Amino acid sequence: MNNLILAIKDFFTFRFLAFSFVPLIVSSLIFIIIFKFFINYITSIDFNEEAFSFFLGIYILHALQILIFILGNVFGAYLSVNLSIIFALIIISFLTPLIVKAINLKHYNYNKLDEVSFSYTCWMIFKLFMKFGFLLFCVLISYLIPIINIFSSIFLFFLMFYLFFNLLMIDVASCVLNKNDFLKFNPLKFHYIMWVFLFYLICNIPWIGFFLPVFIVIFLTHLMYQKELLVKSMLIDYK
């Protein structure tokens, strides 16, 4: 609970509140650009008779119907919310070193001797997305299997949590811990899973997923300093 109070106090400072608006601004700009490109593409299509006949072929039409059905059912409830969450995490990952550094200077003054290399962190994230892609394919296939498809939405929910949890753990741990501690770090501990799952549930509320990642990074930074490195907070206030 002490970590939660520290995280709340840190979050409601000008610096971290400013950080929390970065995902919203960047995401809005990117989505506007994508939407404009999509509209321009649609309006530029020339539906001549030959092309129209081709696209209305019975097999193509049937394939499109299946695709639309899958996308509508699988991603209808999750797409906008979960994409915003993951996208916000990716954007915040560029700010995580600054957030961790500020928290360390304010509360801990921990001297990290050996940094985790950026290339190794990228490799870890690449492997994570490869695993996620394979598991996502399996979940999508499960939607086409009778009886099993009853549980497919549950599988998808926990798969998105798997990505959310591991992205956060890799991102924050690589900035807080030194190389040896990071290599030995086990994120599958009850306190990490419990808190991150709670934050994940809150992030599924529309729009909150854009703002909460900064707070989550702050909280996990405090948790890792105190749980993994056993460093006590000095409770120094910003001047």
N, C-alpha and C positions, 0 to 999 in steps of 0.2 A: 504493500500500500504506500510505503514511503516513496518508492520509485514512481508510482502513479502521480503523487502530489508534486514531486520534483518535475516530472514531465509536463504536467499541466502549467506549473509556474513558468517553466522555460518556454512552452509553446506560446503563451500569451505575452510575448515580448515582441517588439516591432520587427526584429530581425527574422524570427521564425514565422511570424504571421505573414511577412512578405514572401518568405520561401513557399508558404503553403498556397499562395496564389499563382505560382509559376506553372504547375500542371494545368490549372484551369485556363490560363491565358494561352499557353502553347497548344494545348489540345484543341481549344476553340479555333485558333488560327489554322491548324492542320485540317480539322474537320470541315471548316469553311472552304479551304482550298480544294479538298477532295470532293465536296458536294458541288462546287462550281465546275470542276472538271467533269464530273459525272453528268451534270445538266448539259454542259456544252457538247459532250459526246452523244448524249441521247438526241439532242436537237440536230446534230450533224448527220445522223443516220438517214440514208436515202432508201426508203422502203419501196423499191421498185417491184414490179410484179414478180420477177424471177426470184429475187431475194425473199419476198414475202411468201411465195409458194414453198421455197426451200425450208424456211423456218417453221412453216406450218405443217411440214411433213409429219405423218402420224408418229413415227418413232422419235423424232426430235421433240415433238410436243409432249409425248409421254415421258421422255427423259426429263424435260423441263418441269413437268408436273411433279414428278418424284423429287426432283431437286428442291423445288419450292416447298413441297410438303416437309422435307427433312429440315430445311433451313428455317421454315416457319415454326416448327415444333421444337427443334433442338435449340436454336439460338434466339427464338422470339423473346423469351423471358430473361435470357442471360446475356445476350450480345452487347447491348448498350451499356449495361451496368458493369459487367466483368471486363469488357474492353477498356472502359474508362479507368477501372481500378488498376489493371495491369499496365496500361499506358502511363498512368500517373506514377506508378512505381518505377518504371523505366526512366521517366524524366527526373524523378527525385533522386535516382541513383547517381546522377551527375552532381547533385548537391550534398549527398551523404558525407563525403569527406569534409566539407565545410561545416556541416551540422555536428559531426563527431568531434572535430577540432574545437569548435566553440564550447561544446559540453565539457570536453576534457579540460580546457583552460579555465572554465568557470568553476568546476566542481572537483576535479581529480588531480590535475597536473601529472598524469601518468606518462612516463617516458618510454615510448615504444622504440625498441632498438632495431628491429628487423621488419621492414614493410612487406606486405603481401603484394606481389607484382601485379600490375594491371593486366598483363597478358594472361596470367594464371587465373585471375578472376573472370576474365572474358571466356576462357576455356571452360571453367566451371559452369558459367551461365549458358554457353553453347551446348554443353552436354545435357543440361537441364531441359533446354528447349527441344532437343532431339528426343529425349525420353517423353516429354510432354506431347510432342507431335505423334509419337507412336501410340501412346495411351489414348489420345484424343481420337485417333483413327479407330481404335478398338471400341471406344464408347459410341462413336457414330455408327459403326457396324451393328452394335447392340440394339440400336433403335429399329433395325429391320428384322430382328429376331423376336418372334412371338413369345410372350410371357416374360422373357428377359427385358424387353423394352419397357416393361412396367417400372423397372428400377433404373432405367437409363438416365433420367433426370437427376437422380440421386448420385449416380456415378459421375455425371458431369459436374455437379456441385462440388464434390470432394476432389475431383481432378483440378478444378480451378483453385481450390484451396491449396492443393499440393504445389501448384505453380506459385501462388501468392506467398505461401510460407517459405519455400526454398529461395525464391528471389530475395525476400527480406533477409533471411539468415545469411546468405552469401554476401549480400550487399553490406549489411551492417557489420558482420563479423570480420570481413576483410579489411574494414576501416578501423575497427576497435582493436583487434588482436594482432599480435606480431605473427610472423610466418609460422613458427613452431606451434604456437597455441592454435592458430587457425587450422593447421593440418590435423591436430588432435581434437578439434572442436566437434562435439556431438550435439546437434541442435534438437535431437529427439528426446527432449526432457519435458516433463510435465508442465513446468511453469512457462516454457516457451510456447508449447503447443496450445495451452489453455488461453494465454493472453492473445496470441496471434489469431486463434480461431474466433475469439470474442471480437477482435478488431475487424476480422474478415466479415463477420455477420453485420457489424455496423456499417462497413463500407458498402454493403449491398443495398443500403438505402440510397436512392438516387441523389447525385451531386455530392454527397458526403465523401464518396470515394475519391474525389478530386482533392479534398482538403486534408483528410485524415492521415495520408502516408507520412507527412512531415512529423506529426505527433507520434506515430508508430515508431519511426526511426529514432526520435528523441527518447521514447520510453525504452526501446530495446538497447539503446546505447547505455543508458543508466543500468539496465539489468545486466548487461554483459560486463560492464566495469565492476559491478558489485558481486555478481555471481561467479563469473569466470576468472576475473583478475583479483577479486577480493580487495578492491580499492574502495576506501570509505570516502564519502562526499564531504568536502570541506564547507559546503553551503555558503559559498562566496557569491554575493550579489553583483550583478552588473552595475558598473558605475555610469 
